[in-house]
Amino acid sequence: MTARALMIQGTGSDVGKSVIVAGLCRIAKRRNISVAPFKPQNMSNNAAACADGGEIGRAQALQAMAAGLPPQVDFNPVLLKPQTDKIAQVVVHGHARSALSAAKYMGSRDSLLPSVLESFDRLTTRYDLIVVEGAGSPAETNLRERDIANMGFARAAGVPVCLIGDIERGGVIASVVGTHVVIDPDDAAMIRGFAINKFRGDVSLFDDGVKTIERATGWRNYGVIPWLTATSQLPAEDAVNVTSMPASVGRPLRVAAPMLSRMANFDDADPLKMEPEVDFQFVPPGKALPTDVDLIILFGSKSTLGDLQFMREQGWDHDIIAHNRNNGRVLGICGGYQMLGKKITDIAGIDDTAGEAEGLGLLDVETVMSSTKSVRPVAGVCASTGAEVNGYEIHVGETTGADCARPLLEIAGHPEGARSADGRVEGTYVHGLLNSDAYRQRFLRRQGKGFHTAVNYSAAVERALDSLADGLEAALDIDLLLGSSRPIGWHPDDE
């Protein structure tokens, strides 16, 4: 069978492309179609480890889960991980290649198109359907030259496009029609149709809007998708999204996490947000950490020294130290673990900012950055309770010190992480630790609030993916949409 492909692009960022691709992958899987996700280029500090030691965007890992597949580097051949406002680490086929300024990357990104097509070609030999996710918007015509993420890829690989508009933002008619107006006619010819996302209320009220778009563009309508509550149960890809998540109130166990400027893999918090007895909140810059929380979590960072300085600029270092002195508990994951120690040394600037700095001193450990990056799935047990854990590591640096003699975990028979002498401060390099139900439940009980619920996190995510797929099937003409996929190498002139 010749592989077919369909690309989901959007009129802008955060219009729902990632979850729609995940939902389409789940729908295809339920129809016994061999399907895989693909995103040519992603920009995110939320990454997932693959079995071969590479890393991809977490959104593609979720899409792979929807398709019933383990994460693979070919699902996201180019991953950009921002280190500063102007510099990003470029990860190609799962491995860090260089750190480039935005200007240098934009001027040379077409050199990565062969790597993108190499991954895509491999997938087309293994799967019958590839659902591709674009990045940003094809209407960003200033970025069209050397593009590998939207129409540059679509035309190079011969993949038809469905354009998604977000009605919640307002002006959705203008955004869809405006895309048709500003893009190159040959790019516009790649778009087979459109769908409107995040509609609230009576969908029939937008019938005239659909007709207006159809008349102005000549594109077919695949449907109007209502606001689907299942999306709130799925990991958020971008840090900007977590600021809009309402804090739960009236729950006995209170947990807070500062939003670091280069916060990475903050989806480690997702299992806590599902727990009915946990009041979890991200604290944005400019606000003090609450004084009445039971637990503070420091998540990972793409620039540990940079975010340590950012933390001090917000005064959060004093908040965390005061919290600990008042018998509060602290958990540090990856970069957060490094910040909890006495000192971080990065003379070569491996993790972006060169130099060294004192940490918070809540753990008797020190970290030295090295050029070797650990990227791997891991499995083991909690050193104190024996509860099984599964997760992954993505980090540079080696952490040593007296508190490492009290490891948090045992991974493949080796000690991992550290605990303070009083047990109230813990650190680990293992992401996804709290996804493990038995470990999470014991961890939360140790916070001293009589915690006793038992959420099955993996099952909850699977249910959310099924609910997402159900919602898309009800809202879209799925047969027409999947039928608009074409064999690889398709061109509009073929029809």
N, C-alpha and C positions, 0 to 999 in steps of 0.2 A: 504493500500500500504506500502511495506517495504521501509524505507528511504534509499537513496543512497548517496554516498559521493565521492568527488574527491579532492585531495590535490594538490595545486600549490606550488612547491618548486623551489629554484633558485640555480644557480651555485655560487652565492654570494649575498651580500646585494645590495640593490638599482638596481636590474635588472628589476624591474617592477612588482613584485609579487602583491603588493597591488592594483594597478590599474587594473591588469588583473583579479583579483578576483572580483573587483567592476564591471568590464565590463561583466564578466560571470554571475554575479548576475542579472545585468540589462537584459541580453539576456534571461536568464531563466524566469525572471518576464514577459518579453514581450511574451514568449511562454506559459504563464499561468501555469508555474511550481512554486509550493510553495517552495521558496528557502531562505536560510539563510547563512550568512557568519560566519566563525569561525577561530579564531587564538588562538592556545593553549597558547602561550606566546609571548608577545610583549614587546619591550623596547622603551619607548618614553615618553617625557614630554609633548607631545600633547595629551590631554585627553578630553573625552566628558562625560557629566553628563547624567545618566540614571534616569528615572522617579522614581525608587525605592531608590534613594540616592546613588547608586554606580557609579563607573567610569570605562571607557574602553578607549582603544586607539582611537584617532580621525580617524585613517584609517578604523577601524571597524565600526565607526559611518557612515563614507561615504559609505562603502560597504552595510551597513544596508539601507541607503537612496536609493542606487541603487536597492536593493531588495524590496523597498517600505515598510520598517519596521522602527519603532523607535529604538533607541539604547537600547540594553539589556546587562546586565552583562555577560550572558552566551556566548555572541559573543566573548569575550576575558577574559577568567577566570583568567589568570595570566598576570599582567601588572607590568613591572619594570620601575621605574621612577628614573633616575640617579640624585643623590644629589651632589656627588663629582666624581672624576675620579675613585674612588674605592668603593664607597658606593651607594647603590640604595634602594629606598623604594619598598617593595614588596606588591603589591595590589592583593588580592585574592577574587574572586567573587565580585569585585567592591569596596572592603574596605581595607584600609591600615592594614597590619598585622605586619610588622617589617621593620627595615632597616638593611641590611646585606652587608658585604663586598662581592666582586665578588667571592673570594675563598670559603667563607662559603655558599654562594648561590649555587655555582656550585657543592659543595659537598653534598648538601641536596635537590636539586631541584626535584629529583625523588619522594620525599615525597609529591610533589604537583600533581603528575600524577593522583591520585584519584579525586582531585578537578577538574582537566581538563576533565577527563572522565565523571564526574558527570554532568558538563555543557553540554558536547557533547551529552550524553545520553538524557538529557532533550530536546535538540534541535531535536534529531531524532524522538521524539514522536510528534513533532509539525509541522515539515516540511518534504517535500518529497525529497529535495536535499540540502545537506550541502556542500558548497564550502569552503575548508580549505586553509588557507595561512600558509606556513612555515615561519621560521625566519632564516636569515643568509643563511647558505648552509649546506647540508648533507655531503659535502666533508671536513668539519672541523672535521676530525676523532678524533682529540684530545678532542672534546666535545661530542663524541658519547655516552660515558658512562653516564648514568642517564639522557639522552636527553628526553625532553618532547615537543620539538618544531618542530622537523623534523621527522626522521625515528623512533625515540622512540615512538612518538605518532602514526605515520602511522601504525606501526606494532602492537601496543597495541590495536588500535581501528579497524584495518583491513580496511585501506583506501588506495586505489591506488593513484599513484603520477604521475603528469606531471612535468617535469623538464624544467625550463626556463633559457635560456642563453642570455646574453646581448652582441650583436655584436658590439655595440658602444665602448665598452671597449677594443676591439681587442682580438685576441686569443680565440674566442668563440669555435672553434672546439676543441682546447686543453682543454678548461674549461669543456665542456660537456663530452668529451671522458675521460678526467682526472677524473671526478667525478665517472664515471663507473669503472675506474681502482682502485681508492683508497678506495671506500666504500665496506663494507661487502657484499658478494654475495647475502645474504638473503635480505639486504637492496636494492641492485640493482634490485632484482626481483620484488620489490614493484613499480618500475618505469615502467609505461606502454608506455611512449613516451616522446617526447620533443618538444619544440617550441623555435624559435629564435626571440628575441625582438629587437626593435629600429633599424631596417635596413633602411638605406638611399640609394635611387637609385633604379636601376633595380634589382628586387628580383631574376630574373632568373640567375643573375651572381653568385648566391650562390647555384645553383642546385648541383654542384659537392661537395660543402661543406656539404650539407645535406646528400648526398650519402655516403660521408666519415664517417660521424657520425653514420649513420644507419648501415654500415658495421662493424664498430668498436664496437658498443654497442648492436646491435640487437633490439634497440628501434625504434618504429615508429615515423615518423615526423607528427606533427599536423599542421605545417605551419610556415611561416616566417612573422612576424608582422612588418610593416613599422613604422617609427617614426610617431606617431599620435599626431597632434597638440592639440587634446582635452586634453591630459594629462597636458598641461601647464595651463589649466583653472581649474584644480582640486587642492585641498590643498596638499602641500608638507608635507610629514610625518616627515622628518628629517631636523634638522637645517642645516646640511651640504649642503642640496640642495639649500637653499636660496642664498648661496654665488654665485651660478652659474646663478642666474636669472638676466638678463640684466636690468639695470635701464632704464625706459622710459625717453625720453628727449623732450624738447620743449613744455611741458605742463605747464599751468599757476600756478597750485597749487603744491608746492614742500613739500614732507613729508619724513622724515628720521627716522630711528629707529636703535639704537645701538644693535648689536648682543651680548647679555649677554652670559656668559659661560654656564648657566643653563636655558637659555630662554625657556619658556613653553607657549604653546598655541599661538604661533606666527602666526597661521592661522587666527587670528583676523585681520591680514592685508589683507587677500585675497580679500575682497570686494573693498579695495582701489586700488589694482592692476588691477582690472577690469574697474575702472573708467577712461574714455578716457581723462579727464582733470586733472588727478592726476599723478604727477611724484613721484613714491614711490621708496625708496631704503633702503636696509639694509646696515648698516655700520659695516664692520668687525673689530675685534680687531686690534690695531696698527694704525688705521686711525682716524683722528679727525672728529667730526660731522661737516657737512657743515655749514657755517655761513649764507648762503642765503636761508635757508629753511623757510617755513611758519609755519610748525608744526613738533614737535618731539614727538614720541610715545615711551613710556617705556612699553614693554610687560611684561607678567608674568614671574615668576622665580620659580624653584623648590627649590632654596636656596636664600632667599631674602637678608640676611646679607652677605652671600658669594658673591652674585652678586653685592651688594652695594660696597663691597671692590674691586671687579673686575672692576667696573665702575670707581672708583677712580684711580685705577692703570692705566687705559687707558686715564685718564684726561677728561673723558666724563662729569664728574660732573661740571667742570668749563665750558665746552662747553654749557651744558644745562642751567646753571645759567646765562651765558652771553647772550644766546639766549633769555631767558625770560626778561632780563633787556633791551634788544633791541626790546621789544614789541612782541617777538615771543610767540607762544602758545605751551602748553605742555599737553599731555594726558597720564595719567598713568593707566594701567589696572592691577588689582590684585597685584602681587608683585611690579609692577611699581608704582601703587598707594601708596603702603606702603613706597617706597623709596622717594616719593615726600614730605613726611611729615617731622616733626622735629626730631622724634626719633623712633627707632624700638627696642623693648625689647624682648629677647628670652632667658631667664635665663636657661630654661630647655633644650634648644637645640631642640625644637619641629620641627623646620624647618631646621634642620641639624646643623648650626653653633650656638653654645651657646654664649650668651653675649648680649650686646646692643651697638647701634651705632647711631650717629646723621645721619639723613637723609639729603636730599637736602634743606629742609626748605622752599620749594615753596608752601606748603600747611600747614595751621595751624592745623595739626592733629598729633596724635601719635598712634603707633600700638603696642599692646601687644600680643605676640603669645600665643596660648592656645592649649591644646590637642584635642579640638573639631574641627573636619573638616567639613566644610560646602560643601556639594556636592548636587546640586539640579538645575533643570531647573527653570527659572524664567520668568515672564512676567510683564510688567508694562508700564509706560509712562515716557517721558522726563519731568522733573519737570518744565522746563521753556517754552517748546513749546507744550507739550501734545502729541507729536509724540509717537506712540506705539513702544515698544521694546520687543524683545524676546531674551533670551540668557540662560546662565547657570553660576553657581558659583562653583568653586573648589578652596578652600583656607582654611588656618588656620589663626587665628589672628582676633582681633577686633580693629577697627580703630575709634577713637573718637577725638573730638576737635572742635574749634570754626567754622572752615570752613564746618563742617558737617551740620551746620545750613543752609547752602546753598547747598542742595543736588543736585546731578546731575540727579537722577532718583527718581521715586516713584514705588516701587515694592510691589504689594499686599497692597497698601495703606500706606506703610511705607517708610520713606526717605532712600535713598541709595546713597553713594558716597559723594563727596565734590567738591566745587568750590572756587577758591580764590576770594577775594573781587573785583578784577578788571575783573574776568571772564576768564582770559587768561590761567589759570592752572586748570585742572579738573582731578579727580580720581574716579575710580569705581572698584568694585569687579566683575562686570558682563562681562564675556566673550561672544563673539558673538554679542556684542552690535551693531557693524557696519554692521552686516548682515541685520539688519532691514532697509529697503530702505528709509522709510520716515525719520527716525532718522538720518541716515547717510547723506542724502541730506541736511537736515537742519544744521547738524553739519559742513559739508563742506562749506556751504554758509557763516557760521559765520567766516570762515577764511579770508573773505574779498577779494576774488579774482573773484567775479562774477560767481561763480560756478552755473551751471544750468542743467547739464545732469541728466538723470534719469535711471540708470541701475537697472534692476530687478535681484538682486543677486541670489536668489533661482532658478529663471527660467534659469539663465545662467548656474548654476551648473547642473541642470536637462538636459539642452541641451548638455552640455559637456559629461555627462554620456551616453546620447543617441548616441552622435557622437563617443564616445569610443566604445560602443557596436557595432555600424555600422562598425567601422574599424576592430574590432576583427572578426566579422562575415565574412567580406570580405577576411581576411587574413588566418583564421584558418578553418579547417574542424570541425565545431562546432558539427555536428551530431556525428562524430567519437569521438571528445573530450568528450562531455557530455555522449556519449555512453560508454566511458571507465570508468565512475563512476560505483561503485559496491555497493551491499547491505552491510550494516555495518557488520564487522566481516569477510570480505572477506580475502582470503589467496591465493597467487599465485598458490599453489598446487591444488586449486579448479578448475583450468582450464587446 
